[in-house]
Amino acid sequence: MRRLRSSTVVLGGMGVLAATITACGSEPDRRCVDPLTREELPSYRCESGGGSDGGGGTTRGAYYYGGSVRDKRVSGGSFDKTAVDSGGFGCSGTGGG
């Protein structure tokens, strides 16, 4: 039986640790969304605090985390970042809301 060198074991363990930390630290997808219609907006509508909607009013976006976009509308995520599980190997989290 062949023995592994301690440096090989240490380097292999460091790789697994790095992959775990990277996966747990990943952020969920973030989109700028109209909170009332859940329609995806340009990112500047969230960053600058709003913009004209063309009708004299202001459509201010809010960040929506996770989920998916279909026909320019989001679903399956949450406006609360902490409610979205970013996934990853060895991570624990809560479900979306």
ZIGI-V270623 format. One record per backbone hydrogen bond with DSSP energy under -0.5 kcal/mol. CO is the residue of the C=O (numbers start at 0). NH is the residue of the N-H. E is the energy in kcal/mol with one decimal. If there is no record, write none. Layout:
CO|NH|E ; CO|NH|E
This chain:
4|7|-0.5 ; 4|8|-1.8 ; 5|9|-2.5 ; 6|10|-2.4 ; 7|11|-2.2 ; 8|12|-2.3 ; 9|13|-2.2 ; 10|14|-1.8 ; 11|15|-1.9 ; 12|16|-2.3 ; 13|17|-2.5 ; 14|18|-2.2 ; 15|19|-2.0 ; 16|20|-2.4 ; 17|21|-2.3 ; 18|22|-2.1 ; 19|23|-2.2 ; 20|24|-1.7 ; 22|25|-0.8 ; 28|65|-2.8 ; 30|32|-0.5 ; 30|63|-3.0 ; 31|40|-3.2 ; 32|34|-0.6 ; 32|61|-2.7 ; 33|37|-2.5 ; 37|73|-2.3 ; 38|33|-2.6 ; 41|44|-1.8 ; 42|45|-1.4 ; 42|46|-2.1 ; 43|47|-2.3 ; 43|49|-0.6 ; 44|60|-1.2 ; 50|58|-2.0 ; 56|52|-1.7 ; 57|59|-0.8 ; 58|60|-0.5 ; 59|34|-0.6 ; 61|32|-2.5 ; 63|30|-2.4 ; 64|77|-2.1 ; 67|74|-1.9 ; 69|72|-1.4 ; 71|39|-2.6 ; 72|69|-2.8 ; 74|67|-2.6 ; 75|66|-0.6 ; 77|64|-3.3 ; 78|80|-0.7 ; 79|82|-1.4 ; 80|83|-1.3 ; 82|84|-0.5 ; 83|85|-0.6 ; 87|90|-1.3
